[in-house]
Amino acid sequence: MTDRPEARSLPAHASGTFAIGGELSVHRLGFGAMRLPGVRGEPRPSAAHEILREAVRLGVDLIDTAQAYGRSEDLIAEALHPYPEGLVIATKGGLGRGGRPDGRPERLRADCEGSLRRLRLDTIDLWQLHRIDPEIPLEEQFGVVRELRDEGKIRFVGVSEVSVDELRRARQMVDIVTVQNRFNLAERAAEDVLGECEAGGLGFVPWAPIAMGDLLGTSSTLAAVAAGLEATEAQVALAWLLHRSPAVLLIPGTGSPEHLRENVSAALIELVENDVLALEDATQGPS
Ligand SMILES: NC(=O)c1ccc[n+]([C@@H]2O[C@H](COP(=O)([O-])OP(=O)(O)OC[C@H]3O[C@@H](n4cnc5c(N)ncnc54)[C@H](OP(=O)(O)O)[C@@H]3O)[C@@H](O)[C@H]2O)c1
């Protein structure tokens, strides 16, 4: 892995880089913006803006959001537009009411065009299908995604919550460059999908990288490894993901400036093999 030499002092840069689609180089420790609209309970746009700006100051250049995350896309544009060079905003579409998949082609087009408007972009660097809709033929869903890419509205395409089989079928219809599945130290059911990403040169973006906080305080081994490194449990959980595969791109989410700094600093942690084995033994394996 290489790094941009001009800014090695920024913590996120210690995570190294990954080239999305072989072209868009980002540092592997990014930020997930799902929780920003509800930052600290009451929506406080100024707090969300400050977190986004701080993330960029810390060297984050990959921000994940979605059409379905309330005002998240608007907050990103308000805080960061005109965007700093090299910032990659990854968004998603195709999630309807109640979090149900909605893969109707007209819906996917409307979601993508809405994201372009809200993010004030001409092209979305990485647009992810939030969920495959089991009610709509795959060819219809990926057909419109292909059209949007050919129209220049999307540069690269990703998918979310897919099986290996779904990923393979999707890749027959359109070039897929990233997969976003739930995956963390305690929830490793997507190991096979991660392996498929590694083999194909795709980025793997684990969502809920600290199990939405549920991972913390649950394992004496995690606590002991963290204490030994003078780190927090969240940092060790994130460092384990970075260590797990060079294909991993992290997007931990937080509404707290302290947690943001803590999470980004996880890029500076180097786990030794004994700790890795102990952590993997102590927490849940593939299920
Ligand atoms: N593709 C999908 O279907 C999908 C689904 C869900 C999420 N996502 C993406 O994945 C991103 C991350 O997922 P996530 O936010 O659900 O889960 P997460 O990153 O595992 O956990 C976030 C939760 O942990 C807490 N937290 C964060 N850092 C912490 C720290 N250092 N110490 C203690 N607690 C900490 C946060 O609360 P505080 O605010 O108090 O820090 C928040 O409640 C989202 O922002 C979104 O972009 C994708």
The ligand as a Tripos MOL2 file, in Angstrom:
@<TRIPOS>MOLECULE
LIG
   48    52     1     0     0
SMALL
NO_CHARGES

@<TRIPOS>ATOM
      1 N1        -25.1210   -0.7040    3.7580 N.am      1 LIG1
      2 C1        -25.9580   -0.7170    4.7660 C.2       1 LIG1
      3 O1        -27.0140   -1.3570    4.7130 O.2       1 LIG1
      4 C2        -25.6300    0.0620    6.0020 C.ar      1 LIG1
      5 C3        -26.3950   -0.0990    7.1750 C.ar      1 LIG1
      6 C4        -26.0240    0.6560    8.3040 C.ar      1 LIG1
      7 C5        -24.9470    1.5280    8.2530 C.ar      1 LIG1
      8 N2        -24.2380    1.6610    7.0790 N.ar      1 LIG1
      9 C6        -23.0860    2.5660    6.9820 C.3       1 LIG1
     10 O2        -22.1120    2.1360    7.9230 O.3       1 LIG1
     11 C7        -21.7160    3.2370    8.7430 C.3       1 LIG1
     12 C8        -21.2830    2.7130   10.1050 C.3       1 LIG1
     13 O3        -22.3010    1.9390   10.6790 O.3       1 LIG1
     14 P1        -23.0230    2.2910   12.0450 P.3       1 LIG1
     15 O4        -22.8990    3.7390   12.3380 O.co2     1 LIG1
     16 O5        -24.3800    1.7260   12.0010 O.co2     1 LIG1
     17 O6        -22.2560    1.4110   13.1090 O.3       1 LIG1
     18 P2        -20.8540    1.5230   13.8900 P.3       1 LIG1
     19 O7        -19.9280    2.4260   13.1510 O.co2     1 LIG1
     20 O8        -20.4380    0.1200   14.1680 O.co2     1 LIG1
     21 O9        -21.2780    2.1260   15.2860 O.3       1 LIG1
     22 C9        -21.7830    3.4060   15.4900 C.3       1 LIG1
     23 C10       -22.3010    3.4660   16.9200 C.3       1 LIG1
     24 O10       -21.2270    3.2580   17.8120 O.3       1 LIG1
     25 C11       -21.0050    4.4270   18.6010 C.3       1 LIG1
     26 N3        -19.5610    4.7250   18.5340 N.ar      1 LIG1
     27 C12       -18.8340    5.1240   17.4690 C.ar      1 LIG1
     28 N4        -17.5470    5.2740   17.7850 N.ar      1 LIG1
     29 C13       -17.4410    4.9470   19.0920 C.ar      1 LIG1
     30 C14       -16.3570    4.9060   20.0040 C.ar      1 LIG1
     31 N5        -15.1210    5.2310   19.6160 N.pl3     1 LIG1
     32 N6        -16.6100    4.5330   21.2780 N.ar      1 LIG1
     33 C15       -17.8490    4.2040   21.6940 C.ar      1 LIG1
     34 N7        -18.9320    4.2150   20.8710 N.ar      1 LIG1
     35 C16       -18.7300    4.5950   19.5780 C.ar      1 LIG1
     36 C17       -21.7880    5.5370   17.9660 C.3       1 LIG1
     37 O11       -22.3080    6.3900   18.9490 O.3       1 LIG1
     38 P3        -21.7410    7.8910   19.1430 P.3       1 LIG1
     39 O12       -22.4500    8.7230   18.1360 O.co2     1 LIG1
     40 O13       -22.0660    8.1930   20.5550 O.co2     1 LIG1
     41 O14       -20.2530    7.8430   18.9090 O.co2     1 LIG1
     42 C18       -22.9180    4.7720   17.2860 C.3       1 LIG1
     43 O15       -23.9740    4.5300   18.1870 O.3       1 LIG1
     44 C19       -22.9420    4.1460    8.7570 C.3       1 LIG1
     45 O16       -22.6230    5.4890    9.0770 O.3       1 LIG1
     46 C20       -23.4010    4.0160    7.3200 C.3       1 LIG1
     47 O17       -22.6450    4.8890    6.4870 O.3       1 LIG1
     48 C21       -24.5720    0.9370    5.9810 C.ar      1 LIG1
@<TRIPOS>BOND
     1     1     2 1
     2     2     3 2
     3     2     4 1
     4     4     5 ar
     5     4    48 ar
     6     5     6 ar
     7     6     7 ar
     8     7     8 ar
     9     8     9 1
    10     8    48 ar
    11     9    10 1
    12     9    46 1
    13    10    11 1
    14    11    12 1
    15    11    44 1
    16    12    13 1
    17    13    14 1
    18    14    15 2
    19    14    16 1
    20    14    17 1
    21    17    18 1
    22    18    19 2
    23    18    20 1
    24    18    21 1
    25    21    22 1
    26    22    23 1
    27    23    24 1
    28    23    42 1
    29    24    25 1
    30    25    26 1
    31    25    36 1
    32    26    27 ar
    33    26    35 ar
    34    27    28 ar
    35    28    29 ar
    36    29    30 ar
    37    29    35 ar
    38    30    31 1
    39    30    32 ar
    40    32    33 ar
    41    33    34 ar
    42    34    35 ar
    43    36    37 1
    44    36    42 1
    45    37    38 1
    46    38    39 2
    47    38    40 1
    48    38    41 1
    49    42    43 1
    50    44    45 1
    51    44    46 1
    52    46    47 1
@<TRIPOS>SUBSTRUCTURE
     1 LIG1         1 GROUP 0 **** ****
